[in-house]
Amino acid sequence: MIFVEYGLDFDNNRFGFGKSIEIENKDGTEYRVKKSVKLKNKRYYFRFWIFKKVFVISRNGFEIKSKNRNNLKVVFGIEGEEI
């Protein structure tokens, strides 16, 4: 799966705002890329990561997750497969 996120993300953007592209392999490993990608089978979501809690709002509903590290993110995301 590929995740393209736009918004406030101090973890991956030097000045806070920007675009981040993450590729997640089937074995669970992830890496970030700088190239542009075209996606199919798109799903959209909003993600709010405040300290160790992550709140996700998508078509599937509302979800709360816990992380091991603190962060601050407010992003609009697109999930899909590369064309």
Distance bins in CASP14 RR format, pairs under 12 A and 6 or more apart:
PFRMAT RR
TARGET T0000
AUTHOR 0000-0000-0000
RMODE 2
METHOD distances of the structure
MODEL  1
1 21 0 0 0 0 0 1 0 0 0 0 0
1 22 0 0 0 0 1 0 0 0 0 0 0
1 23 1 0 0 1 0 0 0 0 0 0 0
1 24 1 0 1 0 0 0 0 0 0 0 0
1 25 0 0 0 0 1 0 0 0 0 0 0
1 26 0 0 0 0 1 0 0 0 0 0 0
1 28 0 0 0 0 1 0 0 0 0 0 0
1 30 0 0 0 0 1 0 0 0 0 0 0
1 37 0 0 0 0 0 1 0 0 0 0 0
1 39 0 0 0 0 1 0 0 0 0 0 0
1 40 0 0 0 0 0 1 0 0 0 0 0
1 41 0 0 0 0 1 0 0 0 0 0 0
1 42 0 0 0 0 0 1 0 0 0 0 0
1 43 0 0 0 0 1 0 0 0 0 0 0
1 77 0 0 0 0 0 1 0 0 0 0 0
1 78 0 0 0 0 0 1 0 0 0 0 0
1 79 1 0 1 0 0 0 0 0 0 0 0
1 80 1 0 1 0 0 0 0 0 0 0 0
1 81 1 0 0 1 0 0 0 0 0 0 0
1 82 0 0 0 0 1 0 0 0 0 0 0
2 20 0 0 0 0 0 1 0 0 0 0 0
2 21 1 0 0 1 0 0 0 0 0 0 0
2 22 1 0 0 1 0 0 0 0 0 0 0
2 23 1 0 1 0 0 0 0 0 0 0 0
2 24 1 0 0 1 0 0 0 0 0 0 0
2 25 0 0 0 0 0 1 0 0 0 0 0
2 30 0 0 0 0 0 1 0 0 0 0 0
2 31 0 0 0 0 0 1 0 0 0 0 0
2 32 0 0 0 0 0 1 0 0 0 0 0
2 33 0 0 0 0 1 0 0 0 0 0 0
2 35 0 0 0 0 0 1 0 0 0 0 0
2 36 0 0 0 0 0 1 0 0 0 0 0
2 37 1 0 1 0 0 0 0 0 0 0 0
2 38 0 0 0 0 1 0 0 0 0 0 0
2 39 1 0 0 1 0 0 0 0 0 0 0
2 40 0 0 0 0 0 1 0 0 0 0 0
2 41 0 0 0 0 0 1 0 0 0 0 0
2 42 0 0 0 0 1 0 0 0 0 0 0
2 43 0 0 0 0 0 1 0 0 0 0 0
2 77 0 0 0 0 0 1 0 0 0 0 0
2 78 0 0 0 0 1 0 0 0 0 0 0
2 79 1 0 0 1 0 0 0 0 0 0 0
2 80 1 0 1 0 0 0 0 0 0 0 0
2 81 1 0 0 1 0 0 0 0 0 0 0
2 82 1 0 1 0 0 0 0 0 0 0 0
2 83 0 0 0 0 0 1 0 0 0 0 0
3 9 0 0 0 0 0 1 0 0 0 0 0
3 12 0 0 0 0 0 1 0 0 0 0 0
3 19 0 0 0 0 0 1 0 0 0 0 0
3 20 1 0 0 1 0 0 0 0 0 0 0
3 21 1 0 0 1 0 0 0 0 0 0 0
3 22 1 0 1 0 0 0 0 0 0 0 0
3 23 1 0 0 1 0 0 0 0 0 0 0
3 24 1 0 0 1 0 0 0 0 0 0 0
3 30 0 0 0 0 1 0 0 0 0 0 0
3 31 0 0 0 0 0 1 0 0 0 0 0
3 32 0 0 0 0 1 0 0 0 0 0 0
3 33 0 0 0 0 0 1 0 0 0 0 0
3 37 0 0 0 0 0 1 0 0 0 0 0
3 39 0 0 0 0 1 0 0 0 0 0 0
3 42 0 0 0 0 0 1 0 0 0 0 0
3 43 0 0 0 0 1 0 0 0 0 0 0
3 44 0 0 0 0 0 1 0 0 0 0 0
3 45 0 0 0 0 1 0 0 0 0 0 0
3 47 0 0 0 0 1 0 0 0 0 0 0
3 56 0 0 0 0 0 1 0 0 0 0 0
3 75 0 0 0 0 1 0 0 0 0 0 0
3 76 0 0 0 0 0 1 0 0 0 0 0
3 77 1 0 0 1 0 0 0 0 0 0 0
3 78 1 0 0 1 0 0 0 0 0 0 0
3 79 1 0 1 0 0 0 0 0 0 0 0
3 80 1 0 0 1 0 0 0 0 0 0 0
3 81 0 0 0 0 0 1 0 0 0 0 0
3 82 0 0 0 0 0 1 0 0 0 0 0
4 12 0 0 0 0 0 1 0 0 0 0 0
4 18 0 0 0 0 0 1 0 0 0 0 0
4 19 1 0 0 1 0 0 0 0 0 0 0
4 20 1 0 0 1 0 0 0 0 0 0 0
4 21 1 0 1 0 0 0 0 0 0 0 0
4 22 0 0 0 0 1 0 0 0 0 0 0
4 23 0 0 0 0 0 1 0 0 0 0 0
4 32 0 0 0 0 0 1 0 0 0 0 0
4 33 0 0 0 0 0 1 0 0 0 0 0
4 35 0 0 0 0 0 1 0 0 0 0 0
4 36 0 0 0 0 1 0 0 0 0 0 0
4 37 1 0 0 1 0 0 0 0 0 0 0
4 38 0 0 0 0 0 1 0 0 0 0 0
4 39 1 0 0 1 0 0 0 0 0 0 0
4 42 0 0 0 0 1 0 0 0 0 0 0
4 43 0 0 0 0 0 1 0 0 0 0 0
4 44 0 0 0 0 0 1 0 0 0 0 0
4 45 0 0 0 0 0 1 0 0 0 0 0
4 75 0 0 0 0 1 0 0 0 0 0 0
4 76 0 0 0 0 1 0 0 0 0 0 0
4 77 1 0 0 1 0 0 0 0 0 0 0
4 78 1 0 1 0 0 0 0 0 0 0 0
4 79 0 0 0 0 1 0 0 0 0 0 0
4 80 0 0 0 0 1 0 0 0 0 0 0
4 81 0 0 0 0 0 1 0 0 0 0 0
4 82 0 0 0 0 0 1 0 0 0 0 0
5 11 0 0 0 0 0 1 0 0 0 0 0
5 12 0 0 0 0 1 0 0 0 0 0 0
5 13 0 0 0 0 1 0 0 0 0 0 0
5 16 0 0 0 0 0 1 0 0 0 0 0
5 17 0 0 0 0 0 1 0 0 0 0 0
5 18 0 0 0 0 1 0 0 0 0 0 0
5 19 1 0 0 1 0 0 0 0 0 0 0
5 20 1 0 1 0 0 0 0 0 0 0 0
5 21 1 0 0 1 0 0 0 0 0 0 0
5 22 1 0 0 1 0 0 0 0 0 0 0
5 32 0 0 0 0 0 1 0 0 0 0 0
5 44 0 0 0 0 0 1 0 0 0 0 0
5 45 0 0 0 0 1 0 0 0 0 0 0
5 46 0 0 0 0 0 1 0 0 0 0 0
5 47 1 0 0 1 0 0 0 0 0 0 0
5 48 0 0 0 0 0 1 0 0 0 0 0
5 49 0 0 0 0 0 1 0 0 0 0 0
5 56 0 0 0 0 0 1 0 0 0 0 0
5 73 1 0 0 1 0 0 0 0 0 0 0
5 74 0 0 0 0 0 1 0 0 0 0 0
5 75 1 0 1 0 0 0 0 0 0 0 0
5 76 1 0 0 1 0 0 0 0 0 0 0
5 77 1 0 1 0 0 0 0 0 0 0 0
5 78 1 0 0 1 0 0 0 0 0 0 0
5 79 0 0 0 0 1 0 0 0 0 0 0
6 12 0 0 0 0 0 1 0 0 0 0 0
6 13 0 0 0 0 1 0 0 0 0 0 0
6 16 0 0 0 0 0 1 0 0 0 0 0
6 17 0 0 0 0 1 0 0 0 0 0 0
6 18 1 0 0 1 0 0 0 0 0 0 0
6 19 1 0 1 0 0 0 0 0 0 0 0
6 20 0 0 0 0 1 0 0 0 0 0 0
6 21 0 0 0 0 0 1 0 0 0 0 0
6 44 0 0 0 0 0 1 0 0 0 0 0
6 45 0 0 0 0 0 1 0 0 0 0 0
6 46 0 0 0 0 0 1 0 0 0 0 0
6 47 0 0 0 0 0 1 0 0 0 0 0
6 73 0 0 0 0 0 1 0 0 0 0 0
6 74 0 0 0 0 0 1 0 0 0 0 0
6 75 1 0 0 1 0 0 0 0 0 0 0
6 76 1 0 1 0 0 0 0 0 0 0 0
6 77 1 0 0 1 0 0 0 0 0 0 0
6 78 0 0 0 0 1 0 0 0 0 0 0
7 13 1 0 0 1 0 0 0 0 0 0 0
7 15 0 0 0 0 0 1 0 0 0 0 0
7 16 1 0 0 1 0 0 0 0 0 0 0
7 17 1 0 1 0 0 0 0 0 0 0 0
7 18 1 0 1 0 0 0 0 0 0 0 0
7 19 1 0 0 1 0 0 0 0 0 0 0
7 20 0 0 0 0 1 0 0 0 0 0 0
7 46 0 0 0 0 0 1 0 0 0 0 0
7 47 0 0 0 0 1 0 0 0 0 0 0
7 48 0 0 0 0 0 1 0 0 0 0 0
7 49 0 0 0 0 0 1 0 0 0 0 0
7 72 0 0 0 0 0 1 0 0 0 0 0
7 73 1 0 0 1 0 0 0 0 0 0 0
7 74 1 0 0 1 0 0 0 0 0 0 0
7 75 1 0 1 0 0 0 0 0 0 0 0
7 76 1 0 0 1 0 0 0 0 0 0 0
7 77 0 0 0 0 1 0 0 0 0 0 0
8 15 0 0 0 0 0 1 0 0 0 0 0
8 16 1 0 1 0 0 0 0 0 0 0 0
8 17 1 0 1 0 0 0 0 0 0 0 0
8 18 0 0 0 0 1 0 0 0 0 0 0
8 19 0 0 0 0 0 1 0 0 0 0 0
8 20 0 0 0 0 0 1 0 0 0 0 0
8 46 0 0 0 0 0 1 0 0 0 0 0
8 47 0 0 0 0 0 1 0 0 0 0 0
8 48 0 0 0 0 1 0 0 0 0 0 0
8 49 0 0 0 0 1 0 0 0 0 0 0
8 50 0 0 0 0 0 1 0 0 0 0 0
8 71 0 0 0 0 0 1 0 0 0 0 0
8 72 1 0 0 1 0 0 0 0 0 0 0
8 73 1 0 0 1 0 0 0 0 0 0 0
8 74 1 0 1 0 0 0 0 0 0 0 0
8 75 1 0 0 1 0 0 0 0 0 0 0
8 76 0 0 0 0 0 1 0 0 0 0 0
9 15 0 0 0 0 0 1 0 0 0 0 0
9 16 1 0 0 1 0 0 0 0 0 0 0
9 17 1 0 0 1 0 0 0 0 0 0 0
9 18 1 0 0 1 0 0 0 0 0 0 0
9 19 0 0 0 0 1 0 0 0 0 0 0
9 20 1 0 1 0 0 0 0 0 0 0 0
9 21 0 0 0 0 0 1 0 0 0 0 0
9 22 0 0 0 0 0 1 0 0 0 0 0
9 32 0 0 0 0 0 1 0 0 0 0 0
9 47 0 0 0 0 1 0 0 0 0 0 0
9 48 0 0 0 0 0 1 0 0 0 0 0
9 49 0 0 0 0 1 0 0 0 0 0 0
9 71 0 0 0 0 1 0 0 0 0 0 0
9 72 0 0 0 0 1 0 0 0 0 0 0
9 73 1 0 1 0 0 0 0 0 0 0 0
9 74 1 0 0 1 0 0 0 0 0 0 0
9 75 1 0 1 0 0 0 0 0 0 0 0
9 76 0 0 0 0 0 1 0 0 0 0 0
9 77 0 0 0 0 0 1 0 0 0 0 0
10 16 1 0 1 0 0 0 0 0 0 0 0
10 17 0 0 0 0 1 0 0 0 0 0 0
10 18 0 0 0 0 0 1 0 0 0 0 0
10 20 0 0 0 0 0 1 0 0 0 0 0
10 49 0 0 0 0 1 0 0 0 0 0 0
10 50 0 0 0 0 0 1 0 0 0 0 0
10 70 0 0 0 0 0 1 0 0 0 0 0
10 71 1 0 0 1 0 0 0 0 0 0 0
10 72 1 0 1 0 0 0 0 0 0 0 0
10 73 1 0 0 1 0 0 0 0 0 0 0
10 74 0 0 0 0 0 1 0 0 0 0 0
10 75 0 0 0 0 0 1 0 0 0 0 0
11 18 0 0 0 0 0 1 0 0 0 0 0
11 20 0 0 0 0 1 0 0 0 0 0 0
11 22 0 0 0 0 0 1 0 0 0 0 0
11 32 0 0 0 0 0 1 0 0 0 0 0
11 47 0 0 0 0 0 1 0 0 0 0 0
11 49 0 0 0 0 1 0 0 0 0 0 0
11 54 0 0 0 0 0 1 0 0 0 0 0
11 67 0 0 0 0 0 1 0 0 0 0 0
11 69 0 0 0 0 1 0 0 0 0 0 0
11 70 0 0 0 0 0 1 0 0 0 0 0
11 71 1 0 1 0 0 0 0 0 0 0 0
11 72 0 0 0 0 1 0 0 0 0 0 0
11 73 1 0 0 1 0 0 0 0 0 0 0
11 74 0 0 0 0 0 1 0 0 0 0 0
11 75 0 0 0 0 0 1 0 0 0 0 0
12 18 0 0 0 0 1 0 0 0 0 0 0
12 19 0 0 0 0 1 0 0 0 0 0 0
12 20 1 0 1 0 0 0 0 0 0 0 0
12 21 0 0 0 0 1 0 0 0 0 0 0
12 22 0 0 0 0 1 0 0 0 0 0 0
12 30 0 0 0 0 0 1 0 0 0 0 0
12 31 0 0 0 0 0 1 0 0 0 0 0
12 32 1 0 0 1 0 0 0 0 0 0 0
12 33 0 0 0 0 0 1 0 0 0 0 0
12 34 0 0 0 0 0 1 0 0 0 0 0
12 49 0 0 0 0 0 1 0 0 0 0 0
12 71 0 0 0 0 1 0 0 0 0 0 0
12 72 0 0 0 0 0 1 0 0 0 0 0
12 73 0 0 0 0 1 0 0 0 0 0 0
12 75 0 0 0 0 1 0 0 0 0 0 0
13 19 1 0 0 1 0 0 0 0 0 0 0
13 20 1 0 0 1 0 0 0 0 0 0 0
13 21 0 0 0 0 0 1 0 0 0 0 0
13 32 0 0 0 0 0 1 0 0 0 0 0
13 72 0 0 0 0 0 1 0 0 0 0 0
13 73 0 0 0 0 1 0 0 0 0 0 0
13 74 0 0 0 0 0 1 0 0 0 0 0
13 75 0 0 0 0 1 0 0 0 0 0 0
14 20 0 0 0 0 0 1 0 0 0 0 0
16 71 0 0 0 0 0 1 0 0 0 0 0
16 72 0 0 0 0 1 0 0 0 0 0 0
16 73 0 0 0 0 1 0 0 0 0 0 0
16 74 0 0 0 0 0 1 0 0 0 0 0
16 75 0 0 0 0 0 1 0 0 0 0 0
17 73 0 0 0 0 0 1 0 0 0 0 0
17 74 0 0 0 0 1 0 0 0 0 0 0
17 75 0 0 0 0 1 0 0 0 0 0 0
17 76 0 0 0 0 0 1 0 0 0 0 0
18 73 0 0 0 0 0 1 0 0 0 0 0
18 74 0 0 0 0 0 1 0 0 0 0 0
18 75 0 0 0 0 1 0 0 0 0 0 0
18 76 0 0 0 0 0 1 0 0 0 0 0
18 77 0 0 0 0 0 1 0 0 0 0 0
19 32 0 0 0 0 0 1 0 0 0 0 0
19 33 0 0 0 0 0 1 0 0 0 0 0
19 34 0 0 0 0 1 0 0 0 0 0 0
19 35 0 0 0 0 0 1 0 0 0 0 0
19 36 0 0 0 0 1 0 0 0 0 0 0
19 37 0 0 0 0 0 1 0 0 0 0 0
19 75 0 0 0 0 1 0 0 0 0 0 0
19 76 0 0 0 0 0 1 0 0 0 0 0
19 77 0 0 0 0 1 0 0 0 0 0 0
19 78 0 0 0 0 0 1 0 0 0 0 0
20 30 0 0 0 0 0 1 0 0 0 0 0
20 31 0 0 0 0 0 1 0 0 0 0 0
20 32 1 0 0 1 0 0 0 0 0 0 0
20 33 0 0 0 0 1 0 0 0 0 0 0
20 34 0 0 0 0 1 0 0 0 0 0 0
20 37 0 0 0 0 0 1 0 0 0 0 0
20 47 0 0 0 0 0 1 0 0 0 0 0
20 73 0 0 0 0 1 0 0 0 0 0 0
20 75 1 0 0 1 0 0 0 0 0 0 0
20 76 0 0 0 0 0 1 0 0 0 0 0
20 77 0 0 0 0 1 0 0 0 0 0 0
20 78 0 0 0 0 0 1 0 0 0 0 0
21 30 0 0 0 0 0 1 0 0 0 0 0
21 31 0 0 0 0 1 0 0 0 0 0 0
21 32 1 0 0 1 0 0 0 0 0 0 0
21 33 1 0 1 0 0 0 0 0 0 0 0
21 34 1 0 0 1 0 0 0 0 0 0 0
21 35 1 0 0 1 0 0 0 0 0 0 0
21 36 1 0 0 1 0 0 0 0 0 0 0
21 37 1 0 0 1 0 0 0 0 0 0 0
21 38 0 0 0 0 0 1 0 0 0 0 0
21 39 0 0 0 0 0 1 0 0 0 0 0
21 77 0 0 0 0 0 1 0 0 0 0 0
21 78 0 0 0 0 1 0 0 0 0 0 0
21 79 0 0 0 0 0 1 0 0 0 0 0
21 80 0 0 0 0 0 1 0 0 0 0 0
21 82 0 0 0 0 0 1 0 0 0 0 0
22 28 0 0 0 0 0 1 0 0 0 0 0
22 29 0 0 0 0 0 1 0 0 0 0 0
22 30 1 0 1 0 0 0 0 0 0 0 0
22 31 1 0 0 1 0 0 0 0 0 0 0
22 32 1 0 1 0 0 0 0 0 0 0 0
22 33 1 0 0 1 0 0 0 0 0 0 0
22 34 0 0 0 0 0 1 0 0 0 0 0
22 37 0 0 0 0 0 1 0 0 0 0 0
22 47 0 0 0 0 0 1 0 0 0 0 0
22 75 0 0 0 0 0 1 0 0 0 0 0
22 77 0 0 0 0 0 1 0 0 0 0 0
22 78 0 0 0 0 0 1 0 0 0 0 0
22 79 0 0 0 0 1 0 0 0 0 0 0
22 80 0 0 0 0 0 1 0 0 0 0 0
23 29 0 0 0 0 1 0 0 0 0 0 0
23 30 1 0 0 1 0 0 0 0 0 0 0
23 31 1 0 1 0 0 0 0 0 0 0 0
23 32 1 0 0 1 0 0 0 0 0 0 0
23 33 1 0 0 1 0 0 0 0 0 0 0
23 34 0 0 0 0 0 1 0 0 0 0 0
23 35 0 0 0 0 0 1 0 0 0 0 0
23 37 0 0 0 0 1 0 0 0 0 0 0
23 39 0 0 0 0 0 1 0 0 0 0 0
23 79 0 0 0 0 0 1 0 0 0 0 0
23 80 0 0 0 0 0 1 0 0 0 0 0
23 81 0 0 0 0 0 1 0 0 0 0 0
23 82 0 0 0 0 1 0 0 0 0 0 0
24 30 1 0 1 0 0 0 0 0 0 0 0
24 31 0 0 0 0 1 0 0 0 0 0 0
24 32 0 0 0 0 0 1 0 0 0 0 0
24 33 0 0 0 0 0 1 0 0 0 0 0
24 79 0 0 0 0 1 0 0 0 0 0 0
24 80 0 0 0 0 0 1 0 0 0 0 0
24 81 0 0 0 0 0 1 0 0 0 0 0
24 82 0 0 0 0 0 1 0 0 0 0 0
25 31 0 0 0 0 1 0 0 0 0 0 0
26 81 0 0 0 0 0 1 0 0 0 0 0
33 82 0 0 0 0 0 1 0 0 0 0 0
35 82 0 0 0 0 0 1 0 0 0 0 0
36 82 0 0 0 0 0 1 0 0 0 0 0
36 83 0 0 0 0 0 1 0 0 0 0 0
37 78 0 0 0 0 1 0 0 0 0 0 0
37 79 0 0 0 0 0 1 0 0 0 0 0
37 80 0 0 0 0 1 0 0 0 0 0 0
37 81 0 0 0 0 1 0 0 0 0 0 0
37 82 1 0 1 0 0 0 0 0 0 0 0
37 83 0 0 0 0 1 0 0 0 0 0 0
38 78 0 0 0 0 0 1 0 0 0 0 0
38 80 0 0 0 0 0 1 0 0 0 0 0
38 81 0 0 0 0 1 0 0 0 0 0 0
38 82 1 0 0 1 0 0 0 0 0 0 0
38 83 1 0 1 0 0 0 0 0 0 0 0
39 77 0 0 0 0 0 1 0 0 0 0 0
39 78 1 0 0 1 0 0 0 0 0 0 0
39 79 0 0 0 0 1 0 0 0 0 0 0
39 80 1 0 1 0 0 0 0 0 0 0 0
39 81 1 0 0 1 0 0 0 0 0 0 0
39 82 1 0 0 1 0 0 0 0 0 0 0
39 83 1 0 0 1 0 0 0 0 0 0 0
40 78 0 0 0 0 0 1 0 0 0 0 0
40 79 0 0 0 0 0 1 0 0 0 0 0
40 80 1 0 0 1 0 0 0 0 0 0 0
40 81 1 0 1 0 0 0 0 0 0 0 0
40 82 1 0 0 1 0 0 0 0 0 0 0
40 83 1 0 1 0 0 0 0 0 0 0 0
41 78 0 0 0 0 0 1 0 0 0 0 0
41 79 0 0 0 0 1 0 0 0 0 0 0
41 80 1 0 1 0 0 0 0 0 0 0 0
41 81 1 0 1 0 0 0 0 0 0 0 0
41 82 0 0 0 0 0 1 0 0 0 0 0
41 83 0 0 0 0 1 0 0 0 0 0 0
42 58 0 0 0 0 0 1 0 0 0 0 0
42 59 0 0 0 0 0 1 0 0 0 0 0
42 77 0 0 0 0 1 0 0 0 0 0 0
42 78 1 0 1 0 0 0 0 0 0 0 0
42 79 1 0 0 1 0 0 0 0 0 0 0
42 80 1 0 1 0 0 0 0 0 0 0 0
42 81 0 0 0 0 1 0 0 0 0 0 0
42 82 0 0 0 0 0 1 0 0 0 0 0
42 83 0 0 0 0 0 1 0 0 0 0 0
43 56 0 0 0 0 0 1 0 0 0 0 0
43 58 1 0 0 1 0 0 0 0 0 0 0
43 59 1 0 0 1 0 0 0 0 0 0 0
43 60 0 0 0 0 1 0 0 0 0 0 0
43 61 0 0 0 0 0 1 0 0 0 0 0
43 77 0 0 0 0 1 0 0 0 0 0 0
43 78 1 0 0 1 0 0 0 0 0 0 0
43 79 1 0 1 0 0 0 0 0 0 0 0
43 80 1 0 0 1 0 0 0 0 0 0 0
43 81 0 0 0 0 0 1 0 0 0 0 0
44 56 0 0 0 0 0 1 0 0 0 0 0
44 57 0 0 0 0 1 0 0 0 0 0 0
44 58 1 0 0 1 0 0 0 0 0 0 0
44 59 1 0 0 1 0 0 0 0 0 0 0
44 60 0 0 0 0 0 1 0 0 0 0 0
44 61 0 0 0 0 0 1 0 0 0 0 0
44 75 0 0 0 0 0 1 0 0 0 0 0
44 76 1 0 0 1 0 0 0 0 0 0 0
44 77 1 0 0 1 0 0 0 0 0 0 0
44 78 1 0 1 0 0 0 0 0 0 0 0
44 79 1 0 0 1 0 0 0 0 0 0 0
44 80 0 0 0 0 1 0 0 0 0 0 0
45 54 0 0 0 0 0 1 0 0 0 0 0
45 55 0 0 0 0 0 1 0 0 0 0 0
45 56 1 0 1 0 0 0 0 0 0 0 0
45 57 1 0 0 1 0 0 0 0 0 0 0
45 58 1 1 0 0 0 0 0 0 0 0 0
45 59 1 0 0 1 0 0 0 0 0 0 0
45 60 0 0 0 0 1 0 0 0 0 0 0
45 61 0 0 0 0 1 0 0 0 0 0 0
45 62 0 0 0 0 0 1 0 0 0 0 0
45 63 0 0 0 0 1 0 0 0 0 0 0
45 75 0 0 0 0 1 0 0 0 0 0 0
45 76 1 0 0 1 0 0 0 0 0 0 0
45 77 1 0 1 0 0 0 0 0 0 0 0
45 78 0 0 0 0 1 0 0 0 0 0 0
45 79 1 0 0 1 0 0 0 0 0 0 0
45 80 0 0 0 0 0 1 0 0 0 0 0
46 54 0 0 0 0 0 1 0 0 0 0 0
46 55 0 0 0 0 1 0 0 0 0 0 0
46 56 1 0 0 1 0 0 0 0 0 0 0
46 57 1 0 1 0 0 0 0 0 0 0 0
46 58 1 0 0 1 0 0 0 0 0 0 0
46 59 0 0 0 0 0 1 0 0 0 0 0
46 61 0 0 0 0 0 1 0 0 0 0 0
46 62 0 0 0 0 0 1 0 0 0 0 0
46 63 0 0 0 0 0 1 0 0 0 0 0
46 73 0 0 0 0 0 1 0 0 0 0 0
46 74 0 0 0 0 1 0 0 0 0 0 0
46 75 1 0 0 1 0 0 0 0 0 0 0
46 76 1 0 1 0 0 0 0 0 0 0 0
46 77 1 0 0 1 0 0 0 0 0 0 0
46 78 0 0 0 0 0 1 0 0 0 0 0
47 53 0 0 0 0 0 1 0 0 0 0 0
47 54 1 0 0 1 0 0 0 0 0 0 0
47 55 1 0 0 1 0 0 0 0 0 0 0
47 56 1 0 1 0 0 0 0 0 0 0 0
47 57 1 0 0 1 0 0 0 0 0 0 0
47 58 0 0 0 0 1 0 0 0 0 0 0
47 62 0 0 0 0 0 1 0 0 0 0 0
47 63 0 0 0 0 1 0 0 0 0 0 0
47 64 0 0 0 0 0 1 0 0 0 0 0
47 65 0 0 0 0 1 0 0 0 0 0 0
47 67 0 0 0 0 0 1 0 0 0 0 0
47 71 0 0 0 0 0 1 0 0 0 0 0
47 72 0 0 0 0 0 1 0 0 0 0 0
47 73 1 0 0 1 0 0 0 0 0 0 0
47 74 1 0 0 1 0 0 0 0 0 0 0
47 75 1 0 1 0 0 0 0 0 0 0 0
47 76 0 0 0 0 1 0 0 0 0 0 0
47 77 1 0 0 1 0 0 0 0 0 0 0
47 78 0 0 0 0 0 1 0 0 0 0 0
47 79 0 0 0 0 0 1 0 0 0 0 0
48 54 1 0 0 1 0 0 0 0 0 0 0
48 55 1 0 1 0 0 0 0 0 0 0 0
48 56 1 0 0 1 0 0 0 0 0 0 0
48 57 0 0 0 0 1 0 0 0 0 0 0
48 62 0 0 0 0 0 1 0 0 0 0 0
48 63 0 0 0 0 0 1 0 0 0 0 0
48 64 0 0 0 0 1 0 0 0 0 0 0
48 65 0 0 0 0 0 1 0 0 0 0 0
48 71 0 0 0 0 0 1 0 0 0 0 0
48 72 0 0 0 0 1 0 0 0 0 0 0
48 73 1 0 0 1 0 0 0 0 0 0 0
48 74 1 0 1 0 0 0 0 0 0 0 0
48 75 0 0 0 0 1 0 0 0 0 0 0
48 76 0 0 0 0 0 1 0 0 0 0 0
48 77 0 0 0 0 0 1 0 0 0 0 0
49 55 1 0 0 1 0 0 0 0 0 0 0
49 56 0 0 0 0 1 0 0 0 0 0 0
49 64 0 0 0 0 0 1 0 0 0 0 0
49 65 0 0 0 0 1 0 0 0 0 0 0
49 66 0 0 0 0 0 1 0 0 0 0 0
49 67 1 0 0 1 0 0 0 0 0 0 0
49 69 0 0 0 0 1 0 0 0 0 0 0
49 70 0 0 0 0 1 0 0 0 0 0 0
49 71 1 0 1 0 0 0 0 0 0 0 0
49 72 1 0 0 1 0 0 0 0 0 0 0
49 73 1 1 0 0 0 0 0 0 0 0 0
49 74 1 0 0 1 0 0 0 0 0 0 0
49 75 0 0 0 0 1 0 0 0 0 0 0
50 64 0 0 0 0 0 1 0 0 0 0 0
50 65 0 0 0 0 0 1 0 0 0 0 0
50 66 0 0 0 0 0 1 0 0 0 0 0
50 67 0 0 0 0 0 1 0 0 0 0 0
50 70 0 0 0 0 1 0 0 0 0 0 0
50 71 0 0 0 0 1 0 0 0 0 0 0
50 72 1 0 0 1 0 0 0 0 0 0 0
50 73 0 0 0 0 1 0 0 0 0 0 0
50 74 0 0 0 0 1 0 0 0 0 0 0
51 66 0 0 0 0 1 0 0 0 0 0 0
51 67 0 0 0 0 1 0 0 0 0 0 0
51 68 0 0 0 0 0 1 0 0 0 0 0
51 69 0 0 0 0 1 0 0 0 0 0 0
51 70 1 0 1 0 0 0 0 0 0 0 0
51 71 1 0 0 1 0 0 0 0 0 0 0
51 72 1 0 0 1 0 0 0 0 0 0 0
51 73 0 0 0 0 0 1 0 0 0 0 0
52 64 0 0 0 0 0 1 0 0 0 0 0
52 65 0 0 0 0 1 0 0 0 0 0 0
52 66 1 0 1 0 0 0 0 0 0 0 0
52 67 1 0 1 0 0 0 0 0 0 0 0
52 68 1 0 0 1 0 0 0 0 0 0 0
52 69 1 0 0 1 0 0 0 0 0 0 0
52 70 1 0 1 0 0 0 0 0 0 0 0
52 71 0 0 0 0 1 0 0 0 0 0 0
52 72 0 0 0 0 0 1 0 0 0 0 0
53 63 0 0 0 0 0 1 0 0 0 0 0
53 64 1 0 0 1 0 0 0 0 0 0 0
53 65 1 0 0 1 0 0 0 0 0 0 0
53 66 1 0 0 1 0 0 0 0 0 0 0
53 67 1 0 0 1 0 0 0 0 0 0 0
53 68 0 0 0 0 0 1 0 0 0 0 0
53 69 0 0 0 0 0 1 0 0 0 0 0
53 70 0 0 0 0 1 0 0 0 0 0 0
53 71 0 0 0 0 1 0 0 0 0 0 0
53 72 0 0 0 0 0 1 0 0 0 0 0
53 73 0 0 0 0 0 1 0 0 0 0 0
54 62 0 0 0 0 0 1 0 0 0 0 0
54 63 0 0 0 0 1 0 0 0 0 0 0
54 64 1 0 0 1 0 0 0 0 0 0 0
54 65 1 0 1 0 0 0 0 0 0 0 0
54 66 1 0 0 1 0 0 0 0 0 0 0
54 67 1 0 1 0 0 0 0 0 0 0 0
54 68 0 0 0 0 0 1 0 0 0 0 0
54 69 0 0 0 0 0 1 0 0 0 0 0
54 70 0 0 0 0 0 1 0 0 0 0 0
54 71 0 0 0 0 1 0 0 0 0 0 0
54 72 0 0 0 0 0 1 0 0 0 0 0
54 73 0 0 0 0 1 0 0 0 0 0 0
54 74 0 0 0 0 0 1 0 0 0 0 0
54 75 0 0 0 0 0 1 0 0 0 0 0
55 61 0 0 0 0 0 1 0 0 0 0 0
55 62 1 0 0 1 0 0 0 0 0 0 0
55 63 1 0 0 1 0 0 0 0 0 0 0
55 64 1 0 1 0 0 0 0 0 0 0 0
55 65 0 0 0 0 1 0 0 0 0 0 0
55 66 0 0 0 0 0 1 0 0 0 0 0
55 67 0 0 0 0 0 1 0 0 0 0 0
55 73 0 0 0 0 0 1 0 0 0 0 0
55 74 0 0 0 0 1 0 0 0 0 0 0
55 75 0 0 0 0 0 1 0 0 0 0 0
56 62 1 0 0 1 0 0 0 0 0 0 0
56 63 1 0 1 0 0 0 0 0 0 0 0
56 64 1 0 0 1 0 0 0 0 0 0 0
56 65 1 0 0 1 0 0 0 0 0 0 0
56 73 0 0 0 0 0 1 0 0 0 0 0
56 74 0 0 0 0 0 1 0 0 0 0 0
56 75 0 0 0 0 0 1 0 0 0 0 0
56 76 0 0 0 0 0 1 0 0 0 0 0
56 77 0 0 0 0 1 0 0 0 0 0 0
56 79 0 0 0 0 0 1 0 0 0 0 0
57 63 0 0 0 0 1 0 0 0 0 0 0
57 64 0 0 0 0 0 1 0 0 0 0 0
57 74 0 0 0 0 0 1 0 0 0 0 0
57 75 0 0 0 0 0 1 0 0 0 0 0
57 76 0 0 0 0 0 1 0 0 0 0 0
57 77 0 0 0 0 0 1 0 0 0 0 0
58 76 0 0 0 0 0 1 0 0 0 0 0
58 77 0 0 0 0 1 0 0 0 0 0 0
58 78 0 0 0 0 0 1 0 0 0 0 0
58 79 0 0 0 0 1 0 0 0 0 0 0
59 79 0 0 0 0 0 1 0 0 0 0 0
60 79 0 0 0 0 0 1 0 0 0 0 0
67 73 0 0 0 0 0 1 0 0 0 0 0
END
